Amino acid sequence: MIPLSLAEIAAITGGRQHDITDPEARITGPVVIDSREAGPGALFAAFDGERVDGHDFAEAAVAAGAVAVLATRPVGVPAIVVDDVTRALGALARHSVRALGTQVIALTGSSGKTSTKDLTAQLLERLGPTVFTPGSLNNEIGLPLTALRADESTRHLVLEMGARGIGHIRYLTELTPPRIGVVLNVGTAHLGEFGGREQIAKAKGEMVETLPAARDDGSGGVAVLNADDPFVRAMAARTDATVLRFGEDPEADVRAENVRLSERGTPAFRLHTPTGCGDVTMRLYGEHHVSNALAAAAVAHQLGMPAGDIAEALSSAGSLSRWRMEVTERADGVTVVNDAYNANPDSVRAALRALSSMGETAKARGGRTWAVLGEMAELGDDAFAEHDAIGRLAVRLNVSKLVAVGGREAAWLDMGAKNEGSWGEESVHVSDAEAAVDLLRGELRAGDVVLVKASRLVGLEKVAVALLDESANSGDGGAAR
């Protein structure tokens, strides 16, 4: 962050100084919410969470080098006491971003946000120093923490913005006003919380409503919209910014042609931009990454990157966030696809299609495809229909075996598969991750491909970790592909 004195931080946040002997002492390090990450020059933000109270660790943070604590009550060490730490963090982020004048690129969507953010960051790093959201820290706490990592050298700030209701995106854009706003899609994530896709579209569209108006010199706002999604395409009417469309639609400004998948399930396509073309062969798995790549390409094009450079950068880009289509081939020939960070119906469908594509090669070698799936959360009244549909899709895509893990929702997955299948052998329902691992240990053989995916609350990454640890502990090791 930009260096600020404690007096300045108190003024920005509306806070009160407690136990501060030198108001001119400066914060020169990061803002952290984990006392273990505190170091010289840091500011420790103390949150009162469900399990632990950060105020209890204030002394440890200062002992580790933090200059002061942002808190809601005095803590016996130098502190700026505020009414609401979250709001105070937001105020600091707003001040820092405005002072720096950094180019802010923000993106949202029902699915693909983190992968697109990672791709965008890897492209923009070629144009200059870039700070971007780590993982999926895209809420009212994670976004300010990311923004406060920017300093005087930062040229681009790439921010992922999530929403669980109307007004969330608008609030985040007020903290860090973007010049370029990207909307990826309007899907089925959080259906239960929003109440329908129309409401999701209303919330996601707040991104483009807050953009600056277009300017003749090109310095105004730019709305980067998915031409293949009718809900997103319609958002062009909700903004005064320049509209740049991406997709496979022939009228898209940045588009893909001749999309195809390799035998390993990695996509390739011909990239077209307003200034040129290039061939892209991606390292990521699944056709759904084509849309993510086009969104990133549109941002890079807008910021002046030539088409050939964009194509080359997309071809070399990898995943920067864990448990998102991480493909690892064990030494015994079993491939584990760990996509367990989160799940919604759209992302599970995309993952199953990627598994199906990878399965063509696996089956040619005598292998099979396994989909280890768990609950997709926050679907409300649509939960039964969506889980049933995913179970049926797994059978339609000729996945060799569905392993449904968990309680009621997993039972719905299993039922959908068995109702779609011919003999009821296409699926099995197990109680938890440990039971899934026990089943797979006895069944997997060389050439098999195992996809693991569920909502974050299920913790299904335990299955992927166990399968990979088993290979490593056997002395065989494993090689990432």
MOTA-V967904 format. One record per backbone hydrogen bond with DSSP energy under -0.5 kcal/mol. CO is the residue of the C=O (numbers start at 1). NH is the residue of the N-H. E is the energy in kcal/mol with one decimal. If there is no record, write none. Layout:
BEGIN
<<CO	NH	E> <CO	NH	E>>
END
This chain:
BEGIN
<<4	27	-3.5> <5	9	-2.4> <6	10	-2.4> <7	11	-2.0> <8	12	-2.6> <9	13	-2.4> <10	14	-1.1> <10	15	-1.7> <16	81	-3.2> <18	79	-2.6> <19	21	-0.6> <22	25	-2.1> <23	7	-2.4> <25	6	-2.0> <26	28	-0.7> <27	4	-1.4> <30	32	-0.5> <30	43	-2.0> <32	45	-3.1> <33	35	-0.5> <34	37	-2.5> <35	38	-1.1> <39	42	-2.1> <41	28	-0.9> <41	29	-3.1> <42	67	-2.7> <42	68	-0.9> <43	32	-2.4> <43	45	-0.6> <44	46	-0.6> <44	70	-3.0> <45	47	-0.6> <47	49	-1.1> <47	54	-3.6> <52	49	-2.1> <52	54	-0.6> <53	56	-1.9> <54	57	-1.9> <55	58	-1.3> <57	61	-2.1> <58	62	-2.2> <59	63	-2.3> <60	64	-1.5> <61	66	-2.3> <62	65	-1.4> <65	41	-1.5> <68	44	-2.1> <69	71	-0.7> <69	80	-3.0> <70	46	-2.8> <71	82	-3.1> <77	75	-0.5> <78	69	-1.6> <79	18	-2.8> <79	81	-0.6> <80	71	-2.2> <80	82	-0.5> <81	16	-2.3> <84	88	-2.1> <85	89	-2.7> <86	90	-2.1> <87	91	-2.2> <88	92	-2.2> <89	93	-2.5> <90	94	-2.6> <91	95	-2.2> <92	96	-2.6> <93	97	-2.7> <94	98	-2.0> <95	99	-2.2> <96	100	-2.2> <97	101	-2.1> <97	102	-0.7> <102	104	-0.6> <103	105	-0.5> <103	157	-2.7> <104	179	-2.2> <104	180	-1.7> <105	159	-3.1> <106	182	-2.8> <107	161	-2.8> <108	184	-2.6> <112	116	-2.4> <113	117	-2.8> <114	118	-2.4> <115	119	-2.2> <116	120	-3.0> <117	121	-2.5> <118	122	-2.0> <119	123	-1.9> <120	124	-2.7> <121	125	-2.1> <123	126	-1.3> <124	127	-1.8> <124	128	-1.1> <129	155	-2.6> <129	156	-2.0> <131	158	-2.8> <134	137	-1.7> <136	138	-2.3> <138	162	-2.3> <139	143	-2.6> <141	145	-1.8> <142	146	-2.0> <143	147	-2.7> <144	148	-2.4> <146	149	-1.9> <147	150	-1.4> <151	154	-1.7> <155	103	-1.6> <156	131	-2.6> <156	158	-0.5> <157	105	-2.9> <157	159	-0.6> <158	133	-1.6> <159	107	-2.2> <165	168	-1.5> <167	171	-2.1> <168	172	-2.1> <169	173	-2.6> <170	174	-1.5> <171	175	-1.3> <172	176	-2.0> <179	181	-0.5> <179	222	-2.7> <180	106	-2.5> <181	224	-3.0> <182	108	-2.3> <182	184	-0.5> <183	226	-1.0> <185	110	-1.3> <185	187	-0.5> <188	191	-1.4> <190	193	-0.6> <190	194	-2.4> <191	195	-3.1> <196	200	-1.8> <197	201	-2.9> <198	202	-1.9> <199	203	-2.1> <200	204	-2.9> <201	205	-2.2> <203	206	-1.2> <204	207	-1.8> <205	208	-0.6> <205	209	-1.6> <206	210	-1.1> <208	211	-0.9> <213	221	-0.9> <215	218	-1.8> <221	242	-2.4> <222	181	-2.5> <222	224	-0.6> <223	225	-0.7> <223	244	-3.0> <224	183	-2.4> <225	227	-0.7> <225	246	-2.4> <226	229	-1.1> <228	230	-0.6> <229	233	-3.2> <230	234	-1.7> <232	235	-1.7> <233	236	-1.4> <234	237	-1.5> <235	238	-2.0> <236	239	-1.0> <240	214	-2.7> <242	223	-3.5> <242	244	-0.5> <244	225	-2.1> <245	253	-0.8> <245	254	-2.3> <246	227	-3.2> <246	228	-0.6> <247	256	-1.1> <249	252	-2.2> <253	255	-0.5> <254	247	-1.8> <255	272	-2.7> <257	270	-3.1> <260	268	-2.5> <262	265	-1.7> <263	361	-0.5> <265	286	-3.1> <266	262	-2.7> <267	282	-2.6> <268	260	-2.3> <269	271	-0.6> <269	280	-3.0> <270	257	-2.0> <271	278	-1.8> <272	255	-2.0> <273	276	-1.2> <276	273	-2.9> <278	271	-3.5> <280	269	-2.3> <284	267	-0.6> <286	289	-1.6> <287	290	-2.1> <288	292	-1.1> <289	293	-2.7> <290	294	-2.2> <291	295	-2.0> <292	296	-2.1> <293	297	-2.7> <294	298	-2.4> <295	299	-1.8> <296	300	-2.4> <297	301	-2.9> <298	302	-2.3> <299	303	-1.5> <300	305	-2.5> <301	304	-1.9> <306	310	-2.2> <307	311	-2.6> <308	312	-2.0> <309	313	-2.5> <310	314	-2.7> <311	315	-1.7> <312	316	-1.0> <313	317	-1.1> <317	283	-0.6> <321	324	-0.6> <323	341	-2.0> <325	327	-0.7> <326	328	-0.6> <326	338	-2.8> <327	481	-1.4> <328	330	-0.6> <328	336	-3.1> <329	479	-2.4> <330	333	-2.0> <333	447	-1.7> <334	330	-3.4> <335	337	-0.5> <335	450	-3.1> <336	328	-2.5> <336	338	-0.7> <337	339	-1.0> <337	452	-2.5> <338	326	-2.3> <344	348	-2.6> <345	349	-2.1> <346	350	-2.1> <347	351	-2.3> <348	352	-2.6> <349	353	-2.1> <350	354	-2.0> <351	355	-2.5> <352	356	-2.6> <353	357	-2.1> <354	358	-2.5> <355	359	-2.1> <356	360	-0.8> <357	360	-0.9> <357	361	-0.7> <358	362	-1.8> <359	363	-3.2> <360	364	-1.3> <361	365	-1.0> <362	365	-0.9> <362	367	-3.4> <363	366	-1.4> <368	449	-2.9> <369	401	-1.6> <370	372	-0.6> <370	451	-3.3> <371	373	-0.9> <371	403	-2.9> <372	453	-2.5> <373	405	-2.9> <375	377	-0.6> <375	455	-2.8> <378	192	-2.2> <378	193	-0.6> <379	382	-2.0> <380	383	-1.6> <382	386	-2.6> <383	387	-2.3> <384	388	-2.6> <385	389	-2.2> <386	390	-1.9> <387	391	-2.1> <388	392	-2.1> <389	393	-2.4> <390	394	-2.2> <391	395	-1.2> <392	396	-2.3> <393	397	-2.3> <394	399	-2.4> <395	398	-1.9> <401	371	-2.5> <401	403	-0.5> <402	404	-0.6> <402	428	-2.3> <403	373	-1.9> <403	405	-0.5> <404	406	-0.5> <404	430	-2.8> <407	411	-2.1> <408	412	-1.6> <409	413	-1.8> <410	414	-2.5> <411	415	-2.5> <412	416	-2.4> <413	417	-2.1> <414	418	-2.4> <415	419	-2.5> <416	420	-1.6> <417	421	-2.3> <426	402	-2.5> <428	404	-2.6> <428	430	-0.5> <430	406	-2.2> <432	436	-1.9> <433	437	-2.5> <434	438	-2.4> <435	439	-2.1> <436	440	-2.6> <437	441	-2.7> <438	442	-1.1> <439	443	-0.7> <440	443	-1.1> <440	444	-2.9> <445	448	-2.1> <448	335	-3.0> <449	370	-2.9> <449	451	-0.5> <450	337	-3.8> <451	372	-3.6> <452	339	-2.1> <453	374	-1.5> <455	458	-1.9> <455	459	-0.6> <456	459	-1.1> <459	462	-1.6> <460	463	-1.7> <460	464	-0.8> <461	465	-2.9> <462	466	-2.3> <463	467	-2.3> <464	468	-2.2> <465	469	-3.0> <466	470	-2.2> <467	471	-1.2> <468	472	-2.4> <469	473	-3.3> <470	474	-1.0> <471	476	-1.2> <471	477	-1.1> <472	475	-1.5> <477	331	-1.5> <479	329	-2.0>>
END
